[in-house]
Amino acid sequence: MAVDTPVEPITDAVHLSIDMQNIFSSGGIWESPWMERVVPSIVDIAARHADRTVFTRFITPVHPEDRPGRWRRYFSKWHRATRAELASSQLELVPALQRFAPPAHVINKPAYSAFTESPLASLLSEKGIGTLVITGSETDVCVLATVLDAVDFGFRVVIVEDALCSSSDAGHDALMTLYRNRFSEQIELIQAAELRILWPDGA
């Protein structure tokens, strides 16, 4: 079973905040009811490490046929989320986070994982990053895909448990259990308050 609190300080890190966009906020097509609760924690982390924060944005296609395979079926169902129908503001970061970019980076991605068809891996390599401090939305979809890719790349993955949100309580809880029971050597779970100690300002 995983030990929730990392025994080592957090160094050579980037705060990777997944898809904190209007489309997932209150009133969005893919509303995650918890998002408003976790925004303050993410704001706090970004404020202390703005130059080491990377925000991702899930960018939907203009039309369903612009994506391959089963993505076409997915976006045919969710056609209201395609850019042909969706207001462009829905794909922007939530207002509370917009002020941090720049210096924070914003990376667009067309799929669940932040590493898929994006410059993220190259950016992390150029910066010599070994640790990812992960926050964002949704725990059991885009965050999950990103976390598993990060594990495969060999990063130390530190998840800020109270800075994640999902539209599914059951999905969120299941993932926390999975990480503790199956990924104890590669994934660490902490609370935002612990992060302040383990990753102080300027580190």
HUDAKA-V628043 format. One record per residue. N is the residue number from 1. RES is the residue in three letters. SS is DSSP state (H for helix, E for strand, L for the rest). D_FIRST is the distance of its C-alpha to the first C-alpha in whole Angstrom. Layout:
((N;RES;SS;D_FIRST) (N;RES;SS;D_FIRST))
//
This chain:
((1;MET;L;0) (2;ALA;L;4) (3;VAL;L;7) (4;ASP;L;9) (5;THR;L;12) (6;PRO;L;13) (7;VAL;L;15) (8;GLU;L;18) (9;PRO;L;20) (10;ILE;L;21) (11;THR;L;24) (12;ASP;L;26) (13;ALA;E;24) (14;VAL;E;26) (15;HIS;E;25) (16;LEU;E;25) (17;SER;E;26) (18;ILE;E;26) (19;ASP;L;29) (20;MET;L;30) (21;GLN;E;33) (22;ASN;H;36) (23;ILE;H;35) (24;PHE;H;32) (25;SER;L;33) (26;SER;L;35) (27;GLY;L;38) (28;GLY;L;37) (29;ILE;L;37) (30;TRP;L;33) (31;GLU;L;32) (32;SER;L;29) (33;PRO;L;30) (34;TRP;L;27) (35;MET;H;28) (36;GLU;H;31) (37;ARG;H;28) (38;VAL;H;26) (39;VAL;H;29) (40;PRO;H;30) (41;SER;H;26) (42;ILE;H;27) (43;VAL;H;30) (44;ASP;H;29) (45;ILE;H;27) (46;ALA;H;30) (47;ALA;H;33) (48;ARG;H;31) (49;HIS;L;30) (50;ALA;H;33) (51;ASP;H;34) (52;ARG;H;30) (53;THR;E;29) (54;VAL;E;30) (55;PHE;E;30) (56;THR;E;30) (57;ARG;E;33) (58;PHE;E;32) (59;ILE;L;36) (60;THR;L;37) (61;PRO;L;40) (62;VAL;L;44) (63;HIS;L;44) (64;PRO;H;42) (65;GLU;H;44) (66;ASP;H;43) (67;ARG;L;39) (68;PRO;L;39) (69;GLY;L;38) (70;ARG;H;36) (71;TRP;H;36) (72;ARG;H;39) (73;ARG;H;38) (74;TYR;H;36) (75;PHE;H;38) (76;SER;H;41) (77;LYS;H;39) (78;TRP;L;38) (79;HIS;H;42) (80;ARG;H;42) (81;ALA;H;39) (82;THR;L;41) (83;ARG;L;43) (84;ALA;L;46) (85;GLU;L;46) (86;LEU;L;43) (87;ALA;L;44) (88;SER;H;43) (89;SER;H;42) (90;GLN;H;39) (91;LEU;H;38) (92;GLU;L;38) (93;LEU;E;35) (94;VAL;L;35) (95;PRO;H;38) (96;ALA;H;36) (97;LEU;H;34) (98;GLN;H;37) (99;ARG;L;39) (100;PHE;L;36) (101;ALA;L;37) (102;PRO;L;39) (103;PRO;L;38) (104;ALA;L;34) (105;HIS;E;34) (106;VAL;E;34) (107;ILE;E;33) (108;ASN;E;35) (109;LYS;E;33) (110;PRO;L;34) (111;ALA;L;31) (112;TYR;L;27) (113;SER;L;26) (114;ALA;L;27) (115;PHE;L;27) (116;THR;L;30) (117;GLU;L;33) (118;SER;L;33) (119;PRO;L;34) (120;LEU;H;30) (121;ALA;H;29) (122;SER;H;32) (123;LEU;H;32) (124;LEU;H;29) (125;SER;H;30) (126;GLU;H;34) (127;LYS;H;32) (128;GLY;L;30) (129;ILE;L;26) (130;GLY;L;23) (131;THR;E;21) (132;LEU;E;21) (133;VAL;E;20) (134;ILE;E;20) (135;THR;E;22) (136;GLY;E;24) (137;SER;E;25) (138;GLU;L;24) (139;THR;L;20) (140;ASP;L;20) (141;VAL;L;23) (142;CYS;H;24) (143;VAL;H;21) (144;LEU;H;19) (145;ALA;H;22) (146;THR;H;22) (147;VAL;H;18) (148;LEU;H;18) (149;ASP;H;21) (150;ALA;H;20) (151;VAL;H;17) (152;ASP;H;20) (153;PHE;H;22) (154;GLY;L;20) (155;PHE;L;20) (156;ARG;E;17) (157;VAL;E;16) (158;VAL;E;16) (159;ILE;E;16) (160;VAL;E;18) (161;GLU;E;16) (162;ASP;E;20) (163;ALA;E;22) (164;LEU;E;21) (165;CYS;E;23) (166;SER;L;24) (167;SER;L;26) (168;SER;L;24) (169;ASP;H;22) (170;ALA;H;20) (171;GLY;H;19) (172;HIS;H;18) (173;ASP;H;16) (174;ALA;H;15) (175;LEU;H;14) (176;MET;H;12) (177;THR;H;10) (178;LEU;H;10) (179;TYR;H;9) (180;ARG;H;6) (181;ASN;H;5) (182;ARG;H;7) (183;PHE;L;8) (184;SER;L;6) (185;GLU;L;9) (186;GLN;L;12) (187;ILE;E;11) (188;GLU;E;11) (189;LEU;E;12) (190;ILE;E;14) (191;GLN;L;17) (192;ALA;H;21) (193;ALA;H;22) (194;GLU;H;19) (195;LEU;H;21) (196;ARG;H;24) (197;ILE;H;23) (198;LEU;H;21) (199;TRP;L;24) (200;PRO;L;27) (201;ASP;L;30) (202;GLY;L;32) (203;ALA;L;29))
//
